[in-house]
Amino acid sequence: MKNRRLAIAGLALIAGLGLTGCGPGDSTSTGATGSGAAATQAAEKLDPAADLAAAVSKLGEQSVKIDMDMAGALSMTGVADPKAGTAKMSMDMGALGKGTKIEMRKLGDDLYMKFGGQIGDMLKGGTSKKPWMHIDAAKVGEGSSFSLPKDDPAGTKAMLQSVTGVERVGANGFKGTLDLTKSPRFNKGDQLKSLGDKATKIPFTATKDSEGRLVELTLDMSSIQPGTGKIKTKYSDFGTPVSVEAPPASDVEEMPSQLSGLLNA
């Protein structure tokens, strides 16, 4: 059980950072630029915070592809259909051990998870031969890194709650700061206390496309610890078909209560 707690703690820390975006040393993409100076002047008339909120809200209108990378420590790719309540994500967490991967499939209230590599062995304790675990998605709390909410599978809307300042950069760009102590995904227990004021001033950049949809969000975590790198999420292929199937029943077991509780830790 101790090993399981250590495994989930590592997963929660990295996934909590990773599900909102990432990538080391990248500059902010400017996305579509509209009609140049005219588009910039029109955008400048809008309140940047409201404009960014509108761009984020559009992520709940269409199916979308999500790609994320966190300085090589974690990468995630997948698709989600917010209206259908379906999502399929694959996370590679090589920093936690060779072959450490997580696959997640969400169909309405059913969430299926498959843990691979060393982390899978630790979580299962070598007692299960079935590759998939099932849990009622309603039992995974809003602040969990694995909640995959219907209209916010990458946690971006939740992250917007921690924005403390937004400025405009051209027609389609934004920059500002986040206060992670205001985010339920980050502010769990005493995790952030040791960081002091550093946790309240995390720089971010964001980009929308010509249709007003958020296409990139980057958090610069180097202010917390030099060399940490950037967390970047990209959104693309809006309207892409999303097909998610439940694993075969013979390959699925219910997630043990002691493990499901740790997902919310």
N, C-alpha and C positions, 0 to 999 in steps of 0.2 A: 504494500500500500504506500509506503514511503516513496518508492520509485515512481508510482503512479502520480503522486502529488508533485514530485519534481518534474515529471514529464509535462503535466498539464500546466504547471507554472511557467515553464519555458515556452510552451505553445501559446499561452495566453499573452505573455509579454510580447513575443514577436508578432503574433497575429493581430494583437491589439494595435500595434503600430502599423502592421502591413495592410490590413483591410481598408485603410483609408488612402493608400497611395505610395509611390516611391522611386528612387534612382539616384546613384551617386554622381555628383559633379555635373549635372545637366543644367543647362540654361532654360529659362522659361520659353516654351513654344508660343508663338504669336497666333497660331491658328489661322482661320480665314480672316482677312482684313477688310472685308466689305468693299466700300468704294473709296478707300483712302481717307483723305482729309475730311470729306463730307461725313463719312461714317464715324470718324473720331469725334467730330463736333456734335453729332447727334447723340453719341454715347455719353459725352461729357455732361449732357443735360440731365441724365438719370443719376439718382443716388447710387453710388457704387455698391453699398451694402445691399440695397434692394435689388439691384441688377444681378448681383452674384446669387442672392437667394432665389431669384427667378430662374437663373441658369441651372441651379441645383435642383429645383423643383421639377424641371423638365425631364430629369432622369427617371421620374416615375411615370412618364407618359408612353414610352416605347421600350421595346426589348433592346438590349444593348450588350456589346461585348466589353469585358473589363480586363485590363492587363495591368499588373502591378509588379514592381521590383523594389527591393529594399537593400541597396548597397551589396547585392549579391548574397545576402543572408537568407532572404526569403523571396520567392516569386510566386505569383498567382495569376491564373488566367481562367476565364470562364464566361458564361453568358447568363443573362437573367431576363425574365419577362415579368415586370412588376404587375401588370394587370392580371396575368394568369396565376401569379404567385409561385412561379417555378424558377429554379436557378440550378446551375451546374458549375461547380468550381473545383479547380485542382491547384493545390498548394505544394510547392517544393520547399522544404525547410532543411536544406542540407547542413545548415549551421548547427542543428541539433543532433547530427549523426548521419552517417552514410545511408542513403536510401530513404530518408525521412520524408514522407509525403502524406498528404491528407486529401482525400476526395470527398466532396460533399454534393449531395443531390437533395433538392428541396422540391416537394410537390405539395402545395397547400400547407397543411399542418404536419406533414410527415417529413422529417429530416433524417437522411441516411449519411453515415460517415464511415469512411474506411481509412484506417491508420496503417501506414506502411513503414518498413525499416525498423531501426532500433526503437523508435518511439512507440511503434505498434506493439512490439514485444513487451515493452515496459508497461504500457497501458493495459494490455490483456493479461499480463502475468503468465503467459504461456498456457492459459486454461481454455482458450477458445480456438476452435478450428474454422469458425465462420468469419469471412473477411469483413462483413458489413455489420454495423450497429445502427439500430433505429431508436429515435427518440421523438416524442411529441414536440414539435417546434415551439409550442406555447410554454414548454417547461424551460426553454432557454431564454434567460432574461434579456431585456433590452440592452443592458450594458455589456453583455457577453460578446466576445470577439467572434463567436460562431452563430450569432442569432439570425443573420441573413434576412432581415425584415423584408416584407413583400415589396414595399416601395422604396427601399434603401439598402439593397443587398451589399453594397460596398461601404456602408456606414458614413457616406458623405453628408447626408442631411444631419445626422447626429453630430458630426464634426462641426457643422455650421453653428451649432449652439455655443461653441467655445470661441468664436471669432470676437476679438476685442477691437479690431480696427481694420478698415478696408480702404485702399486707395486705388484709383484707376490707373492702368498702364495702357495707353493707346485706346483703340476702339474695343478690343476684345480681351484685354488682360486686366488682372487685378493683383495687388499685393497687400499684405497685412500681417497681423499677428494672431496667434491662438493662445488661449489660456486653457491648458490641458486639465487644470483642476476643475473646470466646468464641464468636462466630458465624462459621462458615465463609463465609457470604454477605457479611459485612462486612469481616472481617479478612483482607484479601488484600494480600500484600506490605507496603508501607510506608504504605498508605492511612490508617491510623488513628494512626500514631505522632505526627503533628503535632498531634493533638487532645489528647494527654496524658490526664489523668484524666477529661476531659469525656466521652470515649467509654465510660467504665466506669459512668456514672451517668445513663443515659437514662431519664427517667420514662415510665411507661406506665400505661394504664388498660385494663380489659377487662370485658366483660359477658357473662353467660350467660343463656339463656332458662329458662323454667319446666321444661323437660325436660333441663336440665343441659348444653346445647350452647353452645359459644362463638358469640356473634352479633356481637361487635364487639371490635376491638383497635385501640388508638390509641397511637402513639409521639409524644412531644413532643420535636421536634428543635431547639427554640429554645435549649436549653442549649448546643448546639454552636455555633450562630450565630444571634443575634437576628434575627427576621423569617423564619426558615426555615419555621416553621409546623409543622403536625402531619401525621403519616402515619396514615391510618385505613383499616381494612378492615372491611367488613360482610359477614356471611354470612346468607343468607336462603333461602326457598323450598326447604327441605329435602325431598328426595324428588322434586324436579322432574325431568321426563324430560330426558335428555341425548342428543342425536343429533349425532354427529360423523362427517363423511365426508371421506375423503382427496380432495385436489384432483385434477382430471383429470390423468392421466399426461402428457399433452401439455403441461401447464402447469408441470411439475415438473422440476428438475434437482438433482443431488446437490450439497450444500454443499461448496464448495472447502475443502481441508484447512487452508489458511492462515486462513480465516474461522472454521471450526469450532473451531480451536484458540483463537481469540480469545474465543469464548464462555465459555471457562473461565478467562480471564485475570482 
